[in-house]
Amino acid sequence: MYKISIYLSLFLVVGLCAVNSSDVQAKDPVKIIYDTDMGNDIDDVFALTMLNNLHKRGELDFLAITITKDNKYAAPYCQMIDTFYQNPNVPIGIVKESGVTTDDGKYLRQSLEAKDENGAPMFPFFDLANDKTKYYEATELLRKTLAEQEDNSVVIAQVGFSTNLARLLDSPADKYSPLTGRELAAKKVKYLVAMAGNFVERHKEYNIVNDVPAAQKVFSEWPTPIYASGFEVGREIHMTGATMKNDYNYVKHHPVKEAFKYYRGTLDSEQCTWDLTTVLFAARQDRGYFDLTEPGEITVDQEGYTTFEAKPDGKAKYFKVNREQIVRIQEAFEWLCSEKL
């Protein structure tokens, strides 16, 4: 009887170990393209930080960055952040001659040219004057990246204007693929997650109104499922001043913390997390952070207002959050952005 008990115990332990091993087995990393208007708000920086940390964890494969802010400092700034996170080989594409938000913003040039208390470069690991990075044209990089991936495998996280994705849809066959842009997106993209619109109030959201024709094209013609994080979602979830003051001190000058100071003017402030919601969903869709509406269609009118109409065969859904989810999401943001190298 004693021997039987021992064997039974061993059997249960082995069985439990097998179950636990299966439960924790790593999933394939999510393949993500990040389309951003880097430089207009600070939440783009936090979102890029999350992408780099999730890439480091092995949760995602960071394929490319494409930029919709038409400013010469936006791409080098992204390269500086990626370099800080020891991930300098992510290809970067820049929008050409869109004329949309051409200003330097509050932290791009300031961060790239920042000096420390001794007058030395604050971030010596990236030398803007001698930057040798190859920056692609954004539509070219989108086509190149998608053509190289397996079918139905890429998630696009769009947190800026729709300019680049609209141009992708209109792009013809080229050296990267015999498919048109619309055909390429339909074949390679699993789904699009967009920080865009407002679905609970009549409000002209920033990412929509800065390029209304592009937003109209993307929401009406995009060939894959679309998940939208409206203005009302990120507005409810904040990055706190406490985390900015306390959680980034593992280096003397942290580029995210310094950019926050440039943008907000103080660390005693809170920041809405619009763009972070998009990245979190793109990387962890199945974790229950957000609820989704029923399927439907999102339309953009000539003034830039967005509306959602439920339809059983619709390709679009938008995010909803409750109070419990808001707390959980904020905790995830604070940890994933401030995680040490």
C-alpha positions as CSV (number, residue, x, y, z in Angstrom):
1,M,0.0,0.0,0.0
2,Y,2.8,2.3,0.9
3,K,4.5,1.7,-2.5
4,I,1.3,2.3,-4.3
5,S,0.9,5.7,-2.6
6,I,4.4,6.7,-3.6
7,Y,3.8,5.7,-7.2
8,L,0.4,7.5,-7.3
9,S,2.0,10.7,-5.9
10,L,4.8,10.5,-8.4
11,F,2.2,10.0,-11.2
12,L,0.3,13.1,-10.0
13,V,3.4,15.3,-9.8
14,V,4.5,14.3,-13.3
15,G,1.0,14.8,-14.7
16,L,0.8,18.2,-13.1
17,C,4.2,19.2,-14.4
18,A,3.2,18.2,-17.9
19,V,0.0,20.3,-17.7
20,N,1.8,23.3,-16.3
21,S,4.5,23.0,-19.0
22,S,1.8,23.0,-21.6
23,D,0.0,25.9,-20.0
24,V,3.1,28.1,-19.9
25,Q,4.5,27.2,-23.4
26,A,5.4,30.4,-25.2
27,K,3.2,31.4,-28.1
28,D,4.6,32.6,-31.4
29,P,5.5,36.3,-31.2
30,V,3.0,38.7,-32.7
31,K,4.4,40.4,-35.8
32,I,3.8,44.1,-35.5
33,I,4.3,47.2,-37.7
34,Y,4.0,50.4,-35.7
35,D,2.6,53.4,-37.7
36,T,3.0,56.6,-35.6
37,D,2.9,60.4,-35.8
38,M,5.8,60.5,-33.4
39,G,6.4,63.9,-32.0
40,N,2.9,65.3,-31.7
41,D,2.1,63.8,-28.3
42,I,4.1,61.9,-25.7
43,D,2.0,58.8,-25.7
44,D,3.7,57.7,-29.0
45,V,6.9,57.5,-27.0
46,F,5.4,55.3,-24.3
47,A,3.9,53.1,-27.0
48,L,7.3,52.7,-28.7
49,T,8.9,51.9,-25.3
50,M,6.3,49.2,-24.8
51,L,7.0,47.7,-28.2
52,N,10.7,47.5,-27.5
53,N,10.1,45.9,-24.1
54,L,7.6,43.4,-25.4
55,H,10.0,42.6,-28.2
56,K,12.7,42.0,-25.6
57,R,10.4,39.6,-23.7
58,G,9.8,37.6,-26.9
59,E,6.1,38.5,-27.0
60,L,6.3,40.3,-30.4
61,D,8.4,40.5,-33.5
62,F,8.9,44.3,-34.1
63,L,8.9,44.4,-37.9
64,A,9.0,48.1,-38.7
65,I,8.1,51.7,-37.8
66,T,6.4,54.0,-40.3
67,I,5.9,57.7,-39.5
68,T,3.1,60.0,-40.5
69,K,4.4,63.2,-38.9
70,D,6.2,65.1,-41.7
71,N,9.2,66.3,-39.7
72,K,12.9,65.5,-40.2
73,Y,13.5,64.7,-36.5
74,A,10.7,62.1,-36.1
75,A,12.7,59.2,-37.7
76,P,16.0,59.9,-35.9
77,Y,14.1,60.2,-32.6
78,C,12.6,56.7,-33.1
79,Q,16.0,55.4,-34.0
80,M,17.4,56.9,-30.8
81,I,14.7,55.3,-28.6
82,D,15.3,51.9,-30.3
83,T,19.0,52.2,-29.8
84,F,18.5,53.0,-26.1
85,Y,16.5,49.8,-25.9
86,Q,19.3,47.8,-27.7
87,N,17.0,47.2,-30.7
88,P,18.6,49.5,-33.3
89,N,17.8,47.4,-36.4
90,V,14.1,48.0,-36.7
91,P,13.5,49.5,-40.1
92,I,12.0,53.0,-40.2
93,G,10.0,54.6,-42.9
94,I,9.1,58.3,-43.2
95,V,6.1,60.0,-44.9
96,K,7.0,62.1,-47.9
97,E,5.6,65.5,-48.7
98,S,2.3,65.1,-46.8
99,G,2.5,68.5,-45.1
100,V,0.8,67.1,-42.1
101,T,2.2,68.4,-38.7
102,T,5.6,69.6,-40.0
103,D,6.6,71.3,-36.7
104,D,9.3,70.0,-34.4
105,G,6.9,69.4,-31.5
106,K,8.0,69.7,-27.9
107,Y,10.5,66.8,-27.5
108,L,11.9,65.5,-30.8
109,R,14.7,68.0,-31.5
110,Q,15.0,68.9,-27.9
111,S,15.8,65.3,-26.9
112,L,18.1,64.7,-29.8
113,E,20.1,67.8,-29.0
114,A,19.9,67.6,-25.2
115,K,22.9,68.3,-23.0
116,D,23.6,67.2,-19.5
117,E,24.6,69.4,-16.5
118,N,28.2,69.4,-17.8
119,G,27.3,70.4,-21.3
120,A,28.0,66.9,-22.8
121,P,25.4,65.1,-24.9
122,M,22.7,63.7,-22.7
123,F,22.3,60.6,-24.9
124,P,25.7,59.9,-26.3
125,F,24.7,56.5,-27.7
126,F,23.0,58.3,-30.6
127,D,24.8,61.0,-32.6
128,L,22.3,62.9,-34.8
129,A,25.0,64.7,-36.7
130,N,26.6,61.4,-37.8
131,D,23.4,59.3,-38.1
132,K,24.0,56.7,-40.8
133,T,20.6,55.0,-40.5
134,K,18.8,54.2,-43.8
135,Y,15.3,55.7,-43.6
136,Y,12.9,54.3,-46.1
137,E,9.9,56.0,-47.7
138,A,7.0,54.8,-45.6
139,T,4.9,53.2,-48.4
140,E,7.9,51.4,-49.7
141,L,8.8,50.0,-46.3
142,L,5.2,48.8,-45.7
143,R,5.2,47.0,-49.0
144,K,8.7,45.5,-48.4
145,T,7.8,44.4,-44.9
146,L,4.5,42.8,-45.8
147,A,5.8,41.0,-48.8
148,E,8.5,39.3,-46.7
149,Q,5.9,37.9,-44.1
150,E,3.7,34.9,-44.1
151,D,0.1,35.2,-45.1
152,N,-2.3,36.5,-42.5
153,S,0.5,37.1,-40.0
154,V,1.0,40.8,-39.5
155,V,-0.7,43.2,-37.1
156,I,-0.5,46.9,-37.9
157,A,-0.8,49.3,-34.9
158,Q,-1.7,52.7,-36.3
159,V,-1.5,55.5,-33.7
160,G,-1.3,58.5,-36.0
161,F,-2.8,59.7,-39.2
162,S,-4.1,57.3,-41.9
163,T,-1.8,58.8,-44.5
164,N,0.6,55.9,-44.9
165,L,-2.0,53.2,-44.9
166,A,-4.1,55.0,-47.4
167,R,-1.1,55.4,-49.7
168,L,-0.4,51.7,-49.2
169,L,-3.9,50.8,-50.4
170,D,-3.3,52.9,-53.6
171,S,0.2,51.6,-54.3
172,P,0.8,49.5,-57.5
173,A,2.8,46.4,-57.9
174,D,6.6,46.9,-57.5
175,K,9.9,45.1,-57.0
176,Y,8.7,43.7,-53.7
177,S,5.4,42.2,-54.8
178,P,3.3,41.8,-57.9
179,L,0.2,42.6,-55.8
180,T,-1.4,46.0,-55.4
181,G,-1.3,47.5,-52.0
182,R,-4.9,46.5,-51.2
183,E,-4.2,43.0,-52.3
184,L,-1.0,42.9,-50.3
185,A,-2.8,44.1,-47.1
186,A,-5.6,41.6,-47.7
187,K,-3.1,38.7,-48.0
188,K,-0.5,39.5,-45.3
189,V,-2.3,41.5,-42.6
190,K,-4.2,39.7,-39.8
191,Y,-5.9,42.8,-38.5
192,L,-5.5,46.6,-38.1
193,V,-5.6,48.2,-34.7
194,A,-6.1,52.0,-34.9
195,M,-6.2,54.7,-32.3
196,A,-8.8,56.8,-34.0
197,G,-12.1,58.4,-33.6
198,N,-14.6,59.0,-30.8
199,F,-17.5,56.6,-30.5
200,V,-19.4,57.9,-27.5
201,E,-19.3,61.7,-28.1
202,R,-19.5,64.0,-31.1
203,H,-15.9,64.9,-31.1
204,K,-13.4,65.4,-33.9
205,E,-10.5,63.3,-32.9
206,Y,-6.9,64.5,-33.7
207,N,-5.7,61.5,-35.7
208,I,-8.8,61.7,-38.0
209,V,-9.1,65.4,-38.6
210,N,-5.4,65.9,-39.6
211,D,-6.0,63.8,-42.7
212,V,-9.7,63.2,-43.3
213,P,-9.5,61.8,-46.8
214,A,-6.9,59.2,-45.8
215,A,-9.1,58.2,-42.8
216,Q,-12.1,57.9,-45.0
217,K,-10.2,55.7,-47.4
218,V,-8.8,53.4,-44.7
219,F,-12.0,52.9,-42.8
220,S,-14.0,52.3,-46.0
221,E,-11.6,50.2,-48.0
222,W,-9.2,48.4,-45.6
223,P,-9.6,44.7,-46.4
224,T,-9.0,43.1,-43.0
225,P,-10.7,43.3,-39.6
226,I,-10.3,46.7,-37.9
227,Y,-10.2,47.3,-34.1
228,A,-10.5,50.9,-33.1
229,S,-9.5,52.5,-29.8
230,G,-11.5,55.7,-29.5
231,F,-10.4,58.9,-27.8
232,E,-12.7,58.1,-25.0
233,V,-10.8,54.9,-24.0
234,G,-7.2,56.3,-23.6
235,R,-8.6,59.4,-21.9
236,E,-9.7,57.3,-19.0
237,I,-6.3,55.5,-18.4
238,H,-3.4,57.6,-17.2
239,M,0.4,57.4,-16.9
240,T,1.0,59.1,-13.5
241,G,3.5,61.6,-12.4
242,A,4.5,59.2,-9.6
243,T,5.7,56.5,-12.0
244,M,7.5,59.1,-14.1
245,K,9.4,60.3,-11.0
246,N,10.2,57.0,-9.5
247,D,10.3,54.2,-12.1
248,Y,12.8,55.5,-14.7
249,N,15.8,56.2,-12.4
250,Y,17.8,53.0,-13.3
251,V,19.8,55.3,-15.5
252,K,20.8,58.9,-14.8
253,H,19.1,60.3,-17.9
254,H,16.3,58.2,-19.3
255,P,15.1,59.4,-22.7
256,V,11.5,58.6,-22.0
257,K,11.5,60.5,-18.7
258,E,13.3,63.5,-20.3
259,A,10.9,63.6,-23.2
260,F,8.0,63.6,-20.7
261,K,9.5,66.6,-19.0
262,Y,10.0,68.4,-22.3
263,Y,6.4,67.7,-23.3
264,R,4.5,68.2,-20.1
265,G,6.8,70.8,-18.5
266,T,6.9,68.9,-15.2
267,L,6.9,65.3,-13.9
268,D,4.1,66.3,-11.5
269,S,1.5,65.6,-14.2
270,E,-0.5,62.8,-15.7
271,Q,-0.7,61.7,-19.4
272,C,-3.6,60.0,-21.2
273,T,-2.6,56.8,-22.8
274,W,-4.4,56.7,-26.2
275,D,-1.6,55.1,-28.3
276,L,-0.6,52.6,-25.6
277,T,-4.1,51.0,-25.7
278,T,-3.6,50.2,-29.4
279,V,-0.2,48.6,-28.8
280,L,-1.4,46.6,-25.8
281,F,-4.3,45.1,-27.8
282,A,-2.1,44.4,-30.8
283,A,0.4,42.5,-28.7
284,R,-2.0,40.8,-26.2
285,Q,-5.4,40.6,-27.9
286,D,-6.5,37.6,-26.0
287,R,-5.7,38.8,-22.4
288,G,-9.1,40.4,-21.7
289,Y,-7.8,44.0,-21.2
290,F,-10.6,45.4,-23.4
291,D,-14.1,44.5,-24.3
292,L,-15.2,44.9,-27.9
293,T,-18.5,45.9,-29.5
294,E,-20.4,43.8,-31.9
295,P,-19.3,43.9,-35.6
296,G,-20.1,47.0,-37.6
297,E,-18.8,49.7,-39.9
298,I,-16.9,52.9,-39.0
299,T,-17.5,55.9,-41.2
300,V,-15.7,59.3,-41.3
301,D,-17.6,62.3,-42.6
302,Q,-16.2,65.3,-44.4
303,E,-15.7,67.2,-41.1
304,G,-13.8,64.3,-39.4
305,Y,-16.6,63.0,-37.1
306,T,-16.6,59.2,-36.7
307,T,-19.7,57.1,-36.4
308,F,-20.2,53.4,-35.8
309,E,-23.1,51.3,-37.2
310,A,-23.6,47.8,-36.0
311,K,-23.8,45.3,-38.9
312,P,-23.5,41.5,-38.6
313,D,-21.1,41.4,-41.6
314,G,-19.2,44.4,-40.5
315,K,-15.4,44.3,-40.3
316,A,-14.9,46.8,-37.5
317,K,-15.2,46.8,-33.8
318,Y,-14.2,49.4,-31.2
319,F,-12.9,49.1,-27.6
320,K,-14.8,49.5,-24.4
321,V,-13.4,49.4,-20.8
322,N,-14.9,49.1,-17.4
323,R,-13.3,50.3,-14.1
324,E,-11.7,47.0,-13.3
325,Q,-10.1,46.9,-16.7
326,I,-8.9,50.5,-16.4
327,V,-6.9,49.6,-13.3
328,R,-5.4,46.5,-14.8
329,I,-4.5,48.3,-18.0
330,Q,-2.8,51.1,-16.1
331,E,-0.7,48.7,-14.1
332,A,0.3,46.9,-17.3
333,F,1.3,50.2,-18.9
334,E,3.4,51.4,-16.0
335,W,5.3,48.1,-15.8
336,L,5.8,47.5,-19.5
337,C,7.0,51.1,-20.1
338,S,9.4,51.4,-17.1
339,E,10.8,47.8,-17.2
340,K,14.6,47.9,-16.8
341,L,16.8,47.0,-19.7
